[in-house]
Amino acid sequence: LGNVTAYTSGATAAMIDGFPVITAWNDPILYSCQKNFIVGIGDVNTHADANLPGSTLTSSYERIADKPVDTTVNVQTATAMVGTLEGIT
């Protein structure tokens, strides 16, 4: 998925705090057999993010209107799979 402009437009230097802000990229996965990795970056409030596909959370955080719809991921299904792999129901 591409950039969600609501997350990056209007970001001030204080908001960015010296971190790189990438707003355009190409999909780095070129082949189905290619290994890929995930780096999760968050803060103490990421557990309350209701802007995730498949999420049933309701939170005080405003939903982002222009968030792209990603039908390839469902957070409930992914979380349940982790539980299954760990033997948790």
N, C-alpha and C positions, 0 to 999 in steps of 0.2 A: 504494500500500500504506500501511497505517497504521503507527503507532508499534510498534516492537519493544520491549516492556516490559523485556526483559532488558538492553537497552542504556541505559535511562533510569531504571528504578526503583532506588532506593537510592543514587542519585548524590549525593555529598557536595559541599559548596561548593568544597572543594579539587579535586575531580574536574572540576567544571564550570568552574572557573578564570575566572569572570566572563562566560563565553559564554552566550548565550541557549539554553535547552533547550526545544525545541518538542515537545510530546507528542501534540498533536491538530491535524489539518489536513484541509482538503478538497482534492480534486484541482483544481489551478488550470487544467487544460486543459478548456476548455468547447467548443471547436470543432476539427474535424479539420484545418482550415487554419491554426489558431493557431500562431504561432511559439513555440518553447520553447527553453530553454537549460539547460545543466547546469553547476553549480558543483561541482567536486570538491574535497573537503576531506579530507585524510588526514595520516598521519604516515609516518615512515620504514619502518614495517612493513606498510603496506597491500598490498604486493606478495605477502604471505603469507596473505592472507585466503582461507580455504577455505570461508567461509560465503556463497558466491555460486552462484546456480543455473547448473548446467552445469560447474562447476569440477571439475577432476580433481586439484587440489592436495591434498596432505595436509600438515598443518602441526602445530606444537606448540600452536597456538591452539585453545582449546576451541570446539567447534561450539555455537552457541546453540540451545537446544532449542525455544524458541517462535518462532524466525524464521519469518515467513510464507513460504509457497511461492509464488514468482513464476514462473509458467510462460510469461510473456510475454517474458522476457529469458533468453538463454543466453550466458554470458560467452565460451565458446569460439567460438560463431558470431559474436558481435560483434567479438571480437579478430581472427578470420580475415577478417572484412569490412574492417576497418581495414587489414590487410595487403594485401588485394586492391586496395583503393583506392590504396594507396601503391606497388603493383607488387611487393610482397614475397610470396613463397610460403612 
